[in-house]
Structure formats: C-alpha cells, structure tokens
Amino acid sequence: MTSEENAEAALWICLQQISGLGGKAICKLLGQIGSPENIFAASHQNLNKVVSEAVTNLIKQGPNLEAVEIGLQWLEKDDNSLITLADAHYPQALLEIPDPPPILYAKGDLSCLSMPAIAMVGSRNASVQGEKNAEEFAYALSEQGFAIVSGMALGIDGAAHRGALKNKNGKTIAVVGTGLDIVYPAKHRELAHKIVEQGLVISEFAIGTPSRPQNFPRRNRIISGLSLGCLVVEANRQSGSLITAKCAAEQGREVFAIPGSIHSPMSKGCHELIKQGAKLVDCIKDITDELAPHLRHLINQSVEKSFTTETNALLNIMGFDPINMEALIALTNLTSEDLSATLELLELKNEVASLPGGRYQRIG
C-alpha cells in the first residue's frame, strides 16, 4: 500500500476500534459528518448530534494504536485487502441492506464481489445426502456463472464451498465470524486456503477477533446480502441457517429450500420455509428460472455502465474540435463499425454533431 492508502486504512481501522461504536452508528456518522478523518476532527458538539456523550469521549480519546498496528501489518501481506464503504470494490448488493458493514477485511480474489451470487446454507450436522446435494447444486450453479456464498461452517456450508471449488473456474465466497487471521472451525484450514486460491474469504470483524457465538448470526446478513437468493439445503427447525433465510427474505432476496423425507428432522426447517413461501427446489432450473429477471437486470446495468465508460472515453478523446473518422479510429482502436454505432447513439443523445466532410464534433 502507498503511504496515503496506509493512512486512510488506519483511520478506518481506528473508527472500528472505538468501543460501543457499532456498524449502524459508524454509517450514521459517515452520513452526517463524512470521512473517518472528518469524524476524528469533528467537535464534541457535532459528534453528540449523532452518538452518545460516552462514545464521543472515546472518539476524542483516539484509537487503540496496538490494534490498529495489528490490522495494518495484516494488510501488508499478499492477497489481503480492506474494503470500506468508500471503496470502489465495496459490493453494491450490500449497500442495499439495512445494516451494511462499514468495513470488510478480505483475502483472495476481489472480483468475486462483482459476480452474481447465490447463498447456500444448512445444518452443521448434515446427512451424507445433504452434503452431496449441496456439492452438486454448488457445482452446477457455479457452472451457470454464480459465485457461491456460504459461511465456511461444518456440514452444508463446507460442502457448498467444495462443490464450487470442484469447478476449475468456479468462485466461492466464505463470510466468516472471526478475524481473518483465525480459521474457524480449525478442521477447515485446508478448505480456507483453497477458497483463498480460487475465491474470497471476508469478515467484518477486526483482525484478532476470536470465535464468539454472537458473531455468527450477525455475519448471516452479509451472506444473504451479497446474494440474489438463498438456498437452504438441509436444516432442522433450530438451525442457524434459518436466520440466514430470514435475513434474505427481509432483504428482498429470493428464498429456496430443498425438501426431504417427512420423517427426517433435518428436513423440518426446509419444509417450514416452503410453507412460509420459499420456493421448493429439486433441480437447478427451479433456481435459475426464478433468478432470470434479476440476472437480466444485472446484465443491463453492466452493459449500461460499460457503454457509459466507453462513450465518456470517446468524448474525452474527441475534445471540442471537429475530428474525422480516420483520426478517431487511430486514437480509439475501435473498428469503423463500432465507432459509427457509438457516434450515432451520441448524436441521438445530442452529445455529438455530424459535420460536412465526414467530421464529428462534441457539443455536450
């Protein structure tokens, strides 16, 4: 990282280290006051408009320098990143949920965060058939271009990650409930390394955060929030995966469930979800058909963004002086057909005018 990036990361980590300052409060401070730098420079009076006097005093006392240094040292290692609300890599899907994490620690391939994703969750004490179903569905969905999101727990989570990894081009995202310097459960150390090589591991928890029971329900909103839908493969009525399904429904995501034997306690949670309106799934098509409108929307957004980037680049190259096609082809490396089509669209938008002699001029 550059010294400027290092300083900015330090401020975000400082903000996270303030005791009693949760994600919602940080988001509120950022909305009212601006950047972490502005928050630390703000007056008591302005801070008190957003947070309590006790939290204001903690902010003004300054950061836990030891904790900040631990985070910065971790960031110096290969494949380690800090993604903040101000970062271009911050996933758009998470911005849509009620409680987006202000900071994400990430290890691996950040491009996974821009892929269409589906969450796959279920029981830690899964049956052999349940794990087999999870692997097969994850593999097939990764073949369709989905990133598979899960929590790296034992049982269905691990099987979902393994299924995606079996596809050599498959991507998977593990959202964990500890700091990224810790692998939990320890049995999944090898799996965690494989995920980093072929996908991404992320956490909202600071480096050094141990496994705590309250962390795991909290990370579930991120698992569902990253995804277009959530597939519950196998779960009893007390399964934590039902919390993820509930988060998904509250976030406006699709909820899917695989049915099982009426005699199996590991099917009761899925059957309950289906009674509540989750889509019954027995093949991949049940999922892809339901998500097709969402995928079309994402594709349209991607095409529009790509076109906007290309046209802005073309307009910058053109300047405001008349220029002919030959010069534009040389400057842009576009084919004459692609350039003509783009210029026609810009003419329709009144951003470019066609002049005599095959010349064009930017007017917008």
N, C-alpha and C positions, 0 to 999 in steps of 0.2 A: 504494500500500500504506500501511496505517497504520504508525505507529512501532513498534507491538508486532509486527505482521507482518514488518516490515523487520528487526527484531532477531532474530526466530525464523529467518527465511530466512538471515540472516548466520551464525547458529550451524550450520545445516545445511551451508552452503557451506564454512564453516571446517572442519567434520568431513571433508568430501570432499577438502579440500586437503592433508590430512595424508599425507605421503609414506609409502608402504608400508602404508597402511590401505585395503584393498580393500573391495568391497561386502559380502562374507561376514563380514569382521571387524566392519564397521560394524553389520550386522544383529545379530551376536552381542553387541556392546557395548550396543546398544539393548535387546536382550532381557534382558541381565544387570543393566544399570545404569539404563536408562531413556532420557530425552530427551537430545539433544545438550548442553543446559545441564547436566544431571547428569553427563554424561561428562566435560566440561571441568572440572567442580568435584570430580570423584572423586579419591580419594587414589591415590598411586603403587601402594599395596598392592592396592587394588581393581581398578585397571586391569591390573596384572600378572597377575591371575587370568584375564584374557581375551586380552590381547595381550602381545607380547614387551616386554622392558625398553626396547629401542630405540624401538619405536612409542610406548610410554608416555612416554618422554622427549620425543618430538616433539609429542605431545598437550599435555604440560605447558608446552612452549615457546610454544604459542599458534599462531595462524593466520598464513598469508601474507596480510597486510592488503590488499596491492595486488590479489591475485587475488580476494579477497572483494569489494572495491570494484567490480571489473570486472563480477562477477556481479550485484551489486545495481543497478548502472547499467543493465544489460541488462533487469532485471526492471521497471524504471520505464517501459519502452516499451509501447505498446499491444499487446494480444494475447499478451504474454509472461508465462509463469507458471512457478512452481517447484512441483512436486508431490512430496511426501515420503511416506514410509511412514505418517506421522501424519495425512495429508491425506484428507479425505472423497472427493476426486476420484481418489485412487490406485486404479487398476483392480484389481478383485477377482481377475481371472484371473491377474495377475502375482503375487499373494500365494500362489498355489498352486504356483509353480515353485520348484525347489531354491535358486536364486540370484537373488532379486528385486533389482532395482536400488533402493538406498535413496532415490535422488533421480532425478527426471526433469525435465529442462528441456523446456518445451512452448511452442509458438507456434501459435495458432489456436483452434479450437473444442473445448473440453474435453469437450463432451457426446459426442463420438465415442468416448470411452473407455468409455462405458456401453452401447454398441451391441454386438449380436452381430457378431463379426468373423471374417473368413477371411483367412489369409495367402496371397499369391500371389507366387511367386519363380521364378527361372530364369536362364538364361545371359545374361551381358552381351553376348555376341556372337550374339544371337538371329537366326534367319532371319526373313524378311518374314512367312511364315506363322505363325511362333511369336509374333511381336508382335501379329499380327492376332487369333490365338486368345486371347492374354492380354487384349487390349482388349475383345473380345466377351464373354469369360467375366466379366471385371470389371464390365462394364456390366450384364450380366444378373444377376449376384449382388447388385449394388447395388440393382437394381430389386426384389430379394427382401428388401431391408432390411439387408443385410450391409454393414459397413464393410470396405473393402479395405485390408489391411495389407501393406506391402512396404518395401523398403529404399532407394528412390529411385536405384538404380544405373541405368546404361545398360541397354538391352535389355529383358528381360521386366519388370523392376521398373517402369521408366518407363511401359511400355505398360499395365501393370495400373493404375497411378495415373491415367493418361489415360483409360482406359476408365471408371473410376468417376466421373471429373470430367465426362464426356460426359452423364451423367445429372444433370439440374439439381438433383435432390435427393440425389444420391449423396455419400457420405462416404468419405474415404480417409485413412489414417494412414501417414506416412512415418517410419520409425525409422532414424536416420542415425548414422554412425560418427564424427562430428566435433562440435565445439561448434556451437550453433545460430546463431552469428554468421558461420559459414562455410557456403557452399553447395558441396557436392561430390557429383558432378562439376560443374564450372562450367557445362557445357552445359545443366544442368538448373535454371539460375537462374530462368527464366520458369516452369518447372513447379513449382518450390518455392513461388513466390509464389501460384500458382493453388491449390496444396494448402492453404496458409495461409488463403486466402479461403474455401475450401469444405470444409476438413478440418483436419488437425492434423499438425504435424511435431514429433517428440520425440527426445530424446537423453539418455543417462545421463552423457554426457561434459560436463565443465565448459566454460563459455564460453571461447573461445580455443583449445580443443583442435584441433590440425590433423589432417589425414588421415594416419592411421598404419595400416599393413597389419594389425596385431593387433587393431585396434578393430572391424573389420568382422565377423570370425567371432564376436566377443563380442556384438555387437548382435543377432545372429541369434536368440539365445534369447528376446529380447524380442519380435521379430517373431512367432515361433511362440507364445510365452507369452500374447500378447494375444488369440490366435485360438482358435476352436473346432476348426479344421482348417487344414492347409497344402496348397495345390495347387501342385505343380511342373509348370510349363507346358512347359518345354523345357530340357534340360541334358545336357552331356556327363558323363563319369564323374569328371572333376576339378572340376566346377562347385561353387562355394561354396554354391549353393542346396541341395546335398545335405546340407550341415551344418545348414541350417535344418530340412530334413526329418527329420534325425536328432534334433535338439532337440525337434521336435514329437512324435516317437514316444516319446522319453524322458519327455516331459511328459504323456503320456497323451492327446495330441491325435490327431485323425484325419489320415492322410496320403493325399493323392490325387495321381495322376500322369496326364498326357495322353500316350498312346502316339504314336509316329510311325513313319516308314519304318525298316525294319531296316537300310537302307543308310546312314542319316544318323547321323553321330557325335553330333549334337545330340539324338538320341533315346535314346542308350545309357544315360544317367543315369536317365531316366524308366522305361525298361524294367527296369533293375536294381532300382529301387524297387518296381515291380509284382511282380517275382519274390520280393521280400522281404516282400510282404504289403500294399503300398499298393493302394488301390482304383483300378482303371482307370476313367478318366473320358472319356466322349466327348460328354456333354451335361450341362447344369446339374442336371437331375433326379438324376443319379448322386450329386451333392454334397448337394443339399437333402434327399433321402431318407435319406442316411446321418446327416445332422446333425439331423434332425427330433426325435429324443429329447432331444438337448441343448437345442434351442430350446424344447421344451415345459418342460424343467426351468427354463430362464431365465425363461420367461413365468410359471410358477408362483411362482418366487421373487419376481418383480416384483409380481405380484398380492398375494402374502402381505405383502410389505413395504408396499405401498400401503394394504392393509387395516389393518395394524398402525398405520400413521401416522394413518389416519382415525379408528380406534377410540380411540387414545390422545388425539387432539384432542377427540373427543366426551366421553370420560371426564373430561378436564380441564375442559371447559365445564360438565358436569353438577355437578361438585363432589360433596359427600356428602349434600346436602339433597334431599328429594323435589322433582321438577320434572315439569311436564306436557308433552305432545307439542307444544302450540302454542308454548310458550316455547322448546323445543328447536329447532323449525323456524325460529323467528325468529333464534335465536343461531347456528345452523349453516348456514342457507341450503340445507339438504337438502330434497328432496321428502319428502312424508309416506311414500311407498312405500320410498325408500332408507333413511330414518330407521328405519322399522318393521323392515326387514330387518336392519339393523345392530344394533338393540336386541335382536332375537330371538337373534342369534348371541351377543351379550354375555350374555344370560340363560343360554344353553346353557353358556357358559364360567364361569358363576357370578360374573360381574363386575357384573351389574346385576340388580335385583329389580323385578318388576312389582307396583305397589301399587294399591289400590282407587282408583276415580275417574280412571283413565287416567294415573296418575302413575308415574314410574320413579325408582329411587334406586340410586346407585352403592354397591356393597358390597365390591368387590375392590380 
